[in-house]
Amino acid sequence: MTGRPYNPQMRVALGEGYLACGEAEKAMECYLVAESLGEEEGLSSRRLGKLYAEQGHEVEAAYFNRRCLMKKHFVICDNDSYEPAVALCQYYKKTGNMERLREIGSMLLAANDEVGEKEGSDA
């Protein structure tokens, strides 16, 4: 990759291309590089969470789902944040980590209540 090898968005775009071609391993490599370069929008984290889950690597999937939600400030605004939130809650429930489940639930509720209050005050 010439030109912008340290651009996380370019790595995400390359990962998307590999994913579209069915090359999940190469896509994962690109997403991991994007993560290491500081990708901030959450797409690389979301994709990694989903890919790790498909491979049966639940711990890694949970890690990247949480990273995705952190990048979204725990606000659920679309499927990009909804799916990782549900997957993470299901993981905590499945592993019996009720403390983490309550914690993530509280963070999601607080962040989304705050957004709702801001939107209501704009009217």
ROKOLMAR-415507 format. One line per 10 residues: for each residue x negated, y negated, z negated of N, C-alpha, C. Coordinates in nm, 3 decimals. Each point is the difference from the previous one (the first is absolute). Example, Ala and Ser with C-alpha at 12.3 -4.5 7.8 and 13.67 -1.06 7.14 Angstrom:
REM residues 2
-1.319:0.569:-0.780:0.089:-0.119:0.000:-0.090:-0.120:0.000 ~ 0.035:-0.105:0.072:-0.082:-0.119:-0.006:0.077:-0.109:-0.073
//
This chain:
REM residues 123
-0.086:0.117:0.000:0.086:-0.117:0.000:-0.091:-0.123:0.000 ~ 0.004:-0.073:0.105:-0.081:-0.120:0.009:0.087:-0.121:-0.023 ~ -0.062:-0.111:-0.029:0.074:-0.125:-0.017:0.035:-0.029:-0.144 ~ 0.095:0.075:-0.055:0.049:-0.029:-0.135:0.008:0.126:-0.084 ~ -0.113:0.065:-0.024:0.005:0.127:-0.074:0.040:-0.015:-0.145 ~ -0.007:-0.122:-0.053:0.032:-0.021:-0.142:0.135:-0.065:-0.019 ~ 0.084:0.006:0.100:0.133:-0.058:-0.006:0.099:0.109:-0.037 ~ 0.062:-0.010:-0.118:0.091:0.107:-0.042:0.121:0.017:0.092 ~ 0.049:-0.110:0.057:0.115:0.010:0.090:-0.035:0.080:0.126 ~ -0.123:-0.016:0.048:-0.044:0.077:0.117:-0.006:0.148:-0.035
-0.045:0.031:-0.119:-0.006:0.141:-0.043:0.140:0.059:-0.014 ~ 0.093:-0.080:-0.052:0.138:0.048:-0.011:0.057:0.024:0.140 ~ -0.025:-0.093:0.092:0.050:0.015:0.136:-0.058:0.126:0.066 ~ -0.127:0.023:-0.020:-0.063:0.120:0.054:0.061:0.125:-0.063 ~ 0.024:-0.006:-0.130:0.066:0.112:-0.069:0.138:0.027:0.055 ~ 0.074:-0.105:0.030:0.134:0.016:0.058:-0.009:0.069:0.136 ~ -0.101:-0.038:0.078:-0.020:0.064:0.129:-0.030:0.149:-0.014 ~ -0.091:0.032:-0.091:-0.032:0.141:-0.024:0.123:0.076:-0.049 ~ 0.077:-0.062:-0.088:0.119:0.066:-0.054:0.100:0.027:0.113 ~ 0.017:-0.098:0.088:0.092:0.016:0.113:-0.043:0.113:0.094
-0.130:0.027:0.004:-0.054:0.108:0.084:-0.006:0.133:-0.073 ~ 0.048:0.004:-0.124:0.002:0.123:-0.077:-0.132:0.035:-0.065 ~ -0.090:-0.096:-0.012:-0.131:0.025:-0.060:-0.002:-0.057:-0.143 ~ 0.066:0.073:-0.089:0.019:-0.047:-0.137:-0.133:-0.018:-0.075 ~ -0.095:0.088:0.019:-0.127:-0.011:-0.072:-0.075:-0.128:0.039 ~ -0.003:-0.029:0.130:-0.067:-0.123:0.045:0.076:-0.123:-0.048 ~ 0.133:0.010:-0.001:0.081:-0.110:-0.051:-0.031:-0.025:-0.147 ~ -0.009:0.107:-0.078:-0.030:-0.014:-0.142:-0.135:-0.067:-0.022 ~ -0.098:0.037:0.081:-0.131:-0.063:-0.011:0.011:-0.151:0.022 ~ 0.076:-0.039:0.100:0.018:-0.143:0.028:0.071:-0.071:-0.114
0.104:0.063:-0.055:0.073:-0.061:-0.111:-0.087:-0.012:-0.124 ~ -0.083:0.101:-0.024:-0.091:-0.006:-0.115:-0.102:-0.112:0.016 ~ -0.050:-0.019:0.122:-0.093:-0.111:0.025:0.074:-0.133:-0.020 ~ 0.122:-0.009:0.050:0.079:-0.123:-0.019:0.018:-0.030:-0.149 ~ 0.028:0.104:-0.078:0.013:-0.018:-0.145:-0.130:-0.054:-0.059 ~ -0.112:0.059:0.041:-0.129:-0.043:-0.056:-0.036:-0.141:0.043 ~ 0.057:-0.044:0.113:-0.025:-0.137:0.048:0.098:-0.101:-0.058 ~ 0.094:0.047:-0.083:0.090:-0.092:-0.069:0.131:-0.028:0.071 ~ 0.051:0.095:0.077:0.128:-0.021:0.065:0.104:-0.037:-0.105 ~ 0.072:-0.109:0.023:0.086:-0.057:-0.104:0.150:0.020:0.021
0.042:0.037:0.119:0.143:0.006:0.028:0.065:0.131:-0.043 ~ -0.079:0.103:-0.023:0.054:0.125:-0.051:0.024:0.109:0.102 ~ -0.019:-0.029:0.128:0.027:0.102:0.101:-0.096:0.118:-0.013 ~ -0.127:-0.028:-0.021:-0.096:0.110:-0.012:0.032:0.085:-0.124 ~ 0.035:-0.064:-0.109:0.035:0.074:-0.122:0.124:0.085:0.021 ~ 0.100:-0.057:0.064:0.125:0.073:0.024:-0.024:0.120:0.089 ~ -0.076:-0.022:0.107:-0.029:0.111:0.091:-0.081:0.110:-0.070 ~ -0.099:-0.040:-0.079:-0.080:0.099:-0.072:0.085:0.078:-0.099 ~ 0.089:-0.070:-0.070:0.090:0.069:-0.093:0.083:0.106:0.071 ~ 0.053:-0.036:0.113:0.084:0.093:0.076:-0.083:0.116:0.057
-0.116:-0.031:0.056:-0.085:0.105:0.057:-0.051:0.097:-0.106 ~ -0.042:-0.054:-0.115:-0.045:0.088:-0.108:0.115:0.088:-0.049 ~ 0.120:-0.057:-0.009:0.116:0.079:-0.044:0.028:0.113:0.100 ~ -0.009:-0.029:0.128:0.023:0.101:0.102:-0.102:0.114:-0.010 ~ -0.119:-0.032:-0.048:-0.104:0.101:-0.015:0.008:0.073:-0.134 ~ 0.094:-0.043:-0.086:0.016:0.063:-0.130:-0.093:-0.054:-0.107 ~ -0.064:-0.112:0.026:-0.090:-0.062:-0.098:0.079:-0.105:-0.079 ~ 0.073:0.046:-0.100:0.093:-0.086:-0.073:-0.068:-0.111:-0.079 ~ -0.113:0.030:-0.062:-0.068:-0.101:-0.082:-0.048:-0.115:0.089 ~ -0.061:0.032:0.113:-0.047:-0.103:0.092:0.117:-0.079:0.058
0.108:0.072:0.033:0.119:-0.066:0.053:0.054:-0.101:-0.102 ~ 0.009:0.041:-0.126:0.050:-0.089:-0.105:-0.090:-0.122:-0.015 ~ -0.130:0.022:0.006:-0.096:-0.110:-0.012:0.024:-0.105:0.109 ~ 0.014:0.044:0.123:0.017:-0.095:0.109:0.141:-0.059:0.003 ~ 0.100:0.075:-0.044:0.134:-0.059:-0.011:0.000:-0.112:-0.103 ~ -0.068:0.021:-0.111:-0.009:-0.105:-0.102:-0.076:-0.122:0.055 ~ -0.109:0.025:0.073:-0.076:-0.111:0.061:0.088:-0.080:0.095 ~ 0.081:0.071:0.077:0.091:-0.068:0.093:0.094:-0.091:-0.077 ~ 0.059:0.052:-0.106:0.094:-0.080:-0.079:-0.070:-0.118:-0.066 ~ -0.122:0.020:-0.044:-0.076:-0.110:-0.060:-0.020:-0.112:0.102
-0.032:0.038:0.122:-0.022:-0.099:0.106:0.130:-0.074:0.033 ~ 0.113:0.067:-0.020:0.131:-0.062:0.024:0.053:-0.069:-0.126 ~ -0.083:-0.005:-0.105:0.036:-0.058:-0.129:0.124:0.067:-0.058 ~ 0.015:0.129:0.030:0.108:0.085:-0.049:0.138:-0.046:0.045 ~ 0.005:-0.084:0.103:0.127:-0.045:0.055:0.041:0.097:0.111 ~ 0.120:0.050:-0.010:0.053:0.089:0.103:0.084:-0.085:0.095 ~ -0.056:-0.020:0.119:0.067:-0.087:0.096:0.037:0.074:0.129 ~ -0.053:0.121:0.020:0.026:0.076:0.121:-0.047:0.143:-0.022 ~ 0.008:0.083:0.104:-0.045:0.139:-0.013:-0.149:0.009:-0.028 ~ -0.077:-0.101:0.040:-0.144:0.001:-0.026:-0.031:0.001:-0.148
0.088:-0.053:-0.081:-0.021:0.002:-0.144:0.096:0.097:-0.071 ~ 0.115:0.025:0.061:0.098:0.091:-0.061:-0.052:0.143:-0.005 ~ -0.052:0.050:0.112:-0.045:0.139:0.006:-0.113:0.030:-0.099 ~ -0.104:-0.086:-0.009:-0.102:0.028:-0.101:0.053:-0.006:-0.143 ~ 0.095:-0.089:-0.026:0.057:-0.011:-0.135:0.074:0.127:-0.037 ~ 0.081:0.050:0.091:0.074:0.124:-0.027:-0.096:0.117:-0.017 ~ -0.099:0.009:0.089:-0.097:0.110:-0.008:-0.077:-0.004:-0.132 ~ -0.038:-0.119:-0.042:-0.076:-0.012:-0.125:0.086:0.037:-0.120 ~ 0.123:-0.045:-0.002:0.091:0.037:-0.110:0.024:0.151:-0.003 ~ 0.018:0.059:0.119:0.019:0.145:0.006:-0.124:0.074:-0.050
-0.118:-0.051:0.034:-0.124:0.062:-0.045:-0.009:-0.004:-0.153 ~ 0.026:-0.115:-0.059:-0.007:-0.010:-0.146:0.103:0.091:-0.067 ~ 0.120:0.008:0.057:0.102:0.088:-0.055:-0.045:0.146:0.011 ~ -0.050:0.039:0.117:-0.043:0.138:0.022:-0.113:0.041:-0.094 ~ -0.092:-0.093:-0.026:-0.113:0.032:-0.087:0.032:-0.019:-0.148 ~ 0.123:-0.044:-0.029:0.040:-0.017:-0.138:-0.059:-0.122:-0.068 ~ -0.050:-0.094:0.079:-0.061:-0.120:-0.056:0.107:-0.108:-0.015 ~ 0.084:0.019:-0.100:0.113:-0.090:-0.020:-0.044:-0.142:-0.040 ~ -0.113:-0.010:-0.067:-0.050:-0.132:-0.036:-0.032:-0.082:0.125 ~ -0.070:0.063:0.094:-0.032:-0.068:0.127:0.125:-0.028:0.081
0.096:0.093:-0.003:0.125:-0.020:0.072:0.075:-0.121:-0.055 ~ 0.007:-0.011:-0.132:0.065:-0.116:-0.061:-0.077:-0.128:0.033 ~ -0.133:0.008:-0.003:-0.083:-0.117:0.029:0.023:-0.049:0.143 ~ -0.005:0.092:0.096:0.017:-0.042:0.140:0.143:-0.048:0.022 ~ 0.097:0.066:-0.064:0.139:-0.044:0.012:0.018:-0.141:-0.053 ~ -0.060:-0.030:-0.112:0.010:-0.134:-0.059:-0.068:-0.104:0.089 ~ -0.115:0.036:0.055:-0.070:-0.095:0.087:0.080:-0.027:0.126 ~ 0.059:0.104:0.058:0.081:-0.018:0.121:0.123:-0.085:-0.031 ~ 0.067:0.029:-0.111:0.119:-0.078:-0.035:-0.034:-0.145:-0.026 ~ -0.107:-0.025:-0.075:-0.039:-0.137:-0.032:-0.037:-0.078:0.126
-0.079:0.060:0.087:-0.043:-0.069:0.122:0.118:-0.030:0.090 ~ 0.092:0.095:0.012:0.113:-0.019:0.088:0.105:-0.092:-0.059 ~ 0.014:-0.001:-0.133:0.088:-0.097:-0.065:-0.052:-0.141:0.021 ~ -0.131:-0.016:-0.011:-0.063:-0.131:0.018:0.023:-0.051:0.142 ~ -0.012:0.088:0.097:0.023:-0.040:0.140:0.147:-0.038:0.018 ~ 0.088:0.079:-0.059:0.143:-0.030:0.010:0.036:-0.133:-0.061 ~ -0.063:-0.034:-0.113:0.025:-0.129:-0.065:-0.050:-0.114:0.087 ~ -0.116:0.017:0.063:-0.054:-0.104:0.089:0.091:-0.020:0.120 ~ 0.047:0.110:0.058:0.089:-0.010:0.116:0.131:-0.064:-0.038 ~ 0.052:0.030:-0.120:0.125:-0.059:-0.047:-0.012:-0.148:-0.025
-0.118:-0.046:-0.042:-0.018:-0.143:-0.027:-0.021:-0.078:0.128 ~ -0.030:0.067:0.110:-0.020:-0.068:0.128:0.133:-0.035:0.066 ~ 0.108:0.064:-0.045:0.130:-0.021:0.063:0.060:-0.133:-0.036
//
